[in-house]
Amino acid sequence: MIGKIQRLPLRDVWKHEAFDFTKWLEGNVDALADVLGVPLSNIEREQDAGDFNVDLVAENQSGEAVVIENQLEKSNHEHLGKLLTYLAALDAKTAVWIVAEPRPEHVRAVGWLNESGLAKFYIVKLEAIKIGDSEPAPLLTLITGPSDETTQAGDKKKELVRREDVRYRFFDGLLERAKHKTRLHANISPGTQSWVSASAGRSGLALNYVIHKHKTRAELYIDVDRVDGKGNKVMFNQLEAQKVEIEQEFGAPLNWERLDSRKASRISAPVEKGGLLDEEHWPEIQDAMIEAMIRLERTLRPRWEKL
């Protein structure tokens, strides 16, 4: 015969959170360790954290502090705030939040915190059950915690932030150097994208500085017709018909990209002196990009103004 699980109100089993459940968990921390997959030892109750008391503090296999916060009700912002405060106060790297009912927004928040890599956060759902006339028993279920996926996602976000910071610094330096040579981008602020753009003085035409890991370019971006892009291809074709004279006047070959799979087209001057990851050569790269932009604009402007 197979019995049926019956769920019990938590307060019928542990009437008081601190005096009953926390005390029970202190003596049965192995049950939590099994759910987390993290060995826990040296557990202490009501440890001071500034003006607050942590429900439980244990140690993991590396001897690092593990903060445990219990809540025999639906998760709320107050307890999440407490956990963050305890982590900072105790310089802990792991937090466990045991709740009766985890709210979806708190599960997402803990997932985001795990991606940050600042600490490891777990949410464990607590239920009380019995089968037939058996004694009540705890049922602990891991709802969310750190994983290889969250670590990888966090690493990708950190790399993105780092890359955006590097781009900003590169373009900040480029635009500062450009002010002394041309006013083409004089009113433009640096950004975190892989390009900075300024109007060429005609709607739909832009003069862009573009940077990649080890290469850069100065370009005329043609997007005068944003309905179906046909006007862009007409303008590109008219300029490309003058390719020989344009490249002779510019002084070097250009990249002619009609981009038939897209609405816009572009004409660019490649700068083969390095890129974003070649920081020791940034001044040289920036000067070459500025010089290419000046020559490109000077060569193409008289021609696009006639179209």
C-alpha positions, 0 to 999 in steps of 0.5 A: 500500500502506498501512502499519500503525502499530506502537507501541513501548515508550517506554524503547526509544526514550528510555532515560532520561527526563531525558537522552533524552526531555527533551533531545529535546523541548527541540530539538523543542518545536514538536511540543508547541506544535502539539498544544497550539495554544500557541506556545512559545519560549525553552525551558530545561531543568532550571530551578531551582524552590526545591529542585527542578528543572523538566524544561522551562520555556518561554514562551508568546506573552505571554512567560509561563512554561510549566512542562513536566513529563515522565513516561514512565510512568503518571501519579501524585500525585507528579508532579502535586504537582511541577507545582503546586509549580513553578507556585507557585515560578515564578509560572507560569500554564500547566502541561503534563504529558506522560505515557505513561498518564494515569490517569482520576483525574488527568484529572479533577483537571486538569479541576477545576484548569482550572475554578478559573481559577488556571492552565491545565493540559494533559495530553498522552499520549506514545507512540512509533510506527513504520510498517514499517521506519521510524524511531521517531516520537513521537505526542503526543495532547492528553488534556485542557486548558483550554477555553471550557466549563471556563472557563464552568464555573469562572466559574459555580462562582466566582459560586456561591461569591460568592453563598453568601458574600453570603447568609451575610453578609446572614443573619448581619446579619439574625439579629444584628439580630433578636436584639434584637427577637424570639427566634423565630430566636435559636438559628439560625445563618446559612447559604449558602442563600437562606433561614434557617428556624426551627421554629414550635413545631409539627412541620412548621411553619417560619418562614422568612426568604427572600431573592432578588436584589431582594426578600425575604419572611417566611413560614410554611411548611406541611409537616405531612404529608410522606406525600402532602401532603393534610394540608398543603392542609387546614391551608392551606385552613383558614387561607385561609378566615380570609384577610380577618381575618388580613390585616386583623390583619396590616395588609397583603395576604399571598401565599397559595400553596397550591402544588398541584404540591408537597406543602407550602404557604406563606403569606408577607409580601413585603418590597419594599425590595430584596434580596441585590444591594442591599447598601447598603440591607441594614439597612433590608431586614433590619429590615423582614423582622424586623418582617414576621416578628414580625407574621406569627407573632403573627397566625397562631400563635393560628390554627394552634394551634387547627387 
